[in-house]
Amino acid sequence: MSGTTVVHLLRHGEVHNPGGVLYGRLPGFRLSTTGEAMAHAAAEWFAGRDVTHLVSSPLERAQQTARPLAEATGLPVTLDDRLIEAGNAFEGMAVAGGAGVFRATGNWWKLRNPFRPSWGEPYVEIAARMLAAVEAARDAARGHEAVLVSHQLPIWTTRLHLEGRRYVHDPRRRECALASVTSVTYDGDTLRGVGYAEPAGATDPDAVPGA
């Protein structure tokens, strides 16, 4: 099938996280006031674009990020478990500072293999489920544009895969700011390119990775 289709991967906005933990898939983590403003900035970025399909991770912060765009477009928000945050053995723990997980020797075994990685959901599995969600959205929005609201590591892993790069990376070097948009363009079923934009501005590189 021919025609240009764009699938945008929108990362959620800033989360209220005073404890500085890696919240992962834990319930109860909502957008902060700043995060809500980021969600509105992202919705404004999409104004005038041909968005016909809107999907979100089931986690609350993602659904909150999708809401302003849903209100602006009148589109329903479909939930897709394939867009959820990556599983992580350090979920609920502080990952920086004096209490960081890397300072506790009991955690070192979980860090033994950065190629899989040994501390969480394998990169290949993240990429597989995300690509399935992206392709489903592409098919649903043929000739138009779709927006999928997800999380930093799943989005970044998808981009690495599409660009033919290695999965292993430094989390501080991910180009996936809060409320950023990674756009995947297809001509029919053929990938034509990956673009990137930051409607809400850059994110501090020292922010909690994978959040």
Order of alpha helices (4+ residues) and beta strands (2+ residues): beta-alpha-beta-alpha-beta-alpha-beta-alpha-beta-beta
